Amino acid sequence: SNALFGLVVGGGLAAAPFILGSLGDDWRSTIHSFGILFVVLSVLWIFLGRDRRTVDRPGGPVPQEKGRDGRVVWGTLSYRDLWVGGFGFLGATMVWSAFLSFFPTLMLDSYDIGLRWSGAMLALSVLVGGGAGLGLSYWVRATNQGKPVLQVLGVLLAGTNLGLALTGSIPLLVGLSLVNGVAWGFWPILYTIPFHLPGIRPRQVAVGLAFTTMMTSAGIALGPLVTGFLQEILGGLRPALIIVSFSGLSLSAAGLLLSPDIASLRGSASEPAR
């Protein structure tokens, strides 16, 4: 899923400047074209999507207890590692959305680098991140080294974004984007934390994934907001992006605080809950 995300989102970022050019540099028409694509995908989902039919459990369905839903939510949110993983996502997605929103403007205003180049840099990072996620998640599980991997990736994430905000050299930007993409290989490691929490139940996994998604959405929402405020206070976009770059270190903090088995994807639902 992460690799396909990188392919689709990276492809969209790379294609957007060309779509913009083909539509007469009209942003409104470009956004409308993506809106039409969403409508087409929604219609296809309505007609082609299917509910999964599961085999009934022996002895019939499991009876539902009244008032159990609240215990499912609060029981899931009581896991410390779930909050640690969410914090890691919060800072990482914050710096991503900040650069997605303002990096092209910085490149154009400071170095006269057009959208095709800046879009290519952003696309390259996302594309590499998808493939890196496949490799790193497998390596982490095989070597039981999830904590140090996350710590290193957090430093790479912050450092490469800092470099992207400080240079206008095309070769250097390409190299930084490649390393930045490798840093984004952390995504499958943190995102699958709910599946590896000790004693987690199927209904709780859904709540855990919802919480993780909420934290990623919070980071995405905060990135442009915080950067905009910092730009107004500091009087420039570059210092704002430099400061926001350090939010990527939340990933290193998550690597320090996560339980070793959870970070290495070795937790099991069969283990007793803490």
N, C-alpha and C positions, 0 to 999 in steps of 0.2 A: 504493500500500500504506500509506503514512504517513497519507494522508487518511482511508482507511477505518479505520485504527487509531484515529485521533482521533475518528471518528464513533462507533465501537463502544465504546471505553473511556470517552470522554466521556459517551456516552449511559448507560453502566452506572453511572458515578459520579453522574449526575443522577438516575437512577431508583432507586438503592439506598435513599435515605431514604424514598421512597414505598413501596417494597416492604417495608421494615422496618415502616412504619406499618400497612400492610395486614395484616401478620402479627402484630399485637399487640405491636410493639416488642420482638420476640424475635429477638435476633441469631443464635441457633443455627438457627432456622427459615430466616432469611434466607440464611445461608451454605449451608444444605442446598439451598435453591432454586437457588443458583448451581451447586452440585455436580450437581444433576439436569440443569441446562442443559448442563454439560460432558459428561455421559453421552450426552445426546441428540445433541450435535454429534459425539461420537466415533462413535456408531452410524451417523450419516449419512455420515461420512467413510469408514467401513469399506465401506459399500455403494455409495457414489457416487464415491469417489476412484478415480482411474485413473493407472497409470504412463504416463509420456510415452514414446511410441515414436519413436525418432529414425531418420533415414535413414542407412543404413550408409555409411561412408566408402568412396571408391573404392579398390579393392585390398584390401578386407576390414578387419576391426577392427585397431586399433593394438595391437601386441604389448606386453604388460606386462613390465617388467624386475624381476627379483628385487631386493629391498632398496630399491626406488625410493620406497616410501611414506615412509620416514624422511627422505629427501632432500626430498620434497615439503613435509613439515611444517617442517623446519628452514630450507629455502629460503624458504618463505613468511614465517616469523618473522624472517628477516634484513632485511626491509624496515623501515626507520626510520619511514616515514610511517604504517605500520600501527600501530606502537606509539604514535605521537603521537595518532592518531585514537582509539585505545582509551583513552588517558589523558583525552582530552576527554570521552568518554562516561562514564568512571568518576566524575568529579566531578559531571557534570550529572545522571546518574541517582541519584547519592547524595543530592543535595538534593531531587530529586523524590520519592523514596521516603520521605525523612524528613518532608516536608510531607504526603504522602499518609497517613502513619501518625499524625502528631501535630497537624496544623493544626486539624482539627475539635475536638480536645480543648482546644487553646489558645483557640479562639474561644468555646467553651462556658464554660470556666472563667473567662476574663478579661472577656468582654463579653456573656455570656449569649446568644450567637448560636447558634441551633440547627443541627442537621445538614443541614436542607434548604438553608440559606444557604451553609454551608461546603462542602457537597457540590456546590452549584451553582458556587461559585468554582473548585473543582478541575476540574469538568467543563468550564467555560468555557475554562480554560487549555488543556486537552487538545484540545477541539474546534477552537479557533483555531489551535493548533499544527499540526494536520493540513492545514488550508488554507494556512497560511503556508509549510509545507514545499514545497508545489507551486509557489507563486509565487517563493520565494527560490531554490530550486534552478534554476529556469529563468533567473532574473535573474543568478545567479552565473555560469552557463555563458555567458550572452550578453555579460556585461560583463567577465569575467575578473577579478572582484574578490572572490574567495573568501576570501582572508586577512583583509582589513579587515572583511568581513561577519561572519566568525566571531568576530573580536575584539570587535566591537560587541555581537553577540548574547550573548557571555559576560558582558559588563558588565550588559546588560539582565537576564539571567537571575539574576545575583547580586543586583542592585539591587532587582528586583521581589520576590524572595523575602524580602529584608530588609524591604521595606516591608510585605509581608503579615504579617510577624511583629510589626510595631510598631503597627499601627492596627486599630481596630474599626469604622471608618466604612464603612458598606455601599457608598456610591458610590465611595469611594476603593479599596475592595477589588475592586469590579468593574473599575475602570480598571486597577489593577495586574494583575489576572488576564488582562485582554485583552493587555496589553503582554508579560506572561509567556508567553502563548501564542505571540505573534510570535517571541519569543526561541527557542521550541522548534522553529521552522522550520529549525533547523540539522540536524535528524535525517537527512534524505536526503543532505545534503552529506557528513557524516562516514560514514554507513553504506555509501555506495557507493565508498569509498576503495579497497577490494580490487579493484574492476573497473578502476581507472585506474592501478594500479601498473605501472611500466615492465617489460615483458617477462613479465608475469604470465601463467600458463597456466591453462586451465579448472579443472584439479584443484586448483590453488593458490587459486583464487578461493573455493572451498568452505571451505578451511582458513582463509583470511583472514576470511570472514564468521563462521565459528565462533569465531575469536579475538575479533572485534568483539562478538559476542553474549555471550561469556564476560565481557568487560570491563563491558558493560552490566549483566549479572547480578551481578557483583561490586559495582558501585555500588549497585544496588537492595538487596543484602543488607547493605551497610555503613551505609546511611542510617539505618534505625531503630536499629541496634546502636550507632553512634557517638552518635546523639542521646540514646539512653537513658543511656549512660555519662556524657555531658556534663550531663544533667539531674540525675543523682545527685551529681555533683561540684559543680555550680554551684548546686544547690538550687532550680532553676526550669526550666520548659520554654522560656520565651521566650529567655533567654540562650543556651540550647542551640541553638535554631533559628536565632538570629542568627549564631552561629559557623558552623553548617553551611551557611548561605546562601552563604558565600564560596567554598565548594567549586565553585560554578558557574563561577568564574573559570578553571577548568581548560579550559573551552571557548575562552576568550581566549588561553590559553597554546598550545592546539593551533593556533589561527589564526596565532600568531606563528611557530611551529616548522614547520608543514607546508610542503612544497614548493609554489611558486605554481601549477604546473600541476595538481597533485593537489587542492589546495584549490578550484580553479576547475573541477574535473571535466573537465580537458582532457588528462589522461594517456591514453596509448594502449598497449594490449597489444602493438602492433606495434613499439614502441620497444624498443631493447636494454635489458636489465636492467643496473642499476648494479652 
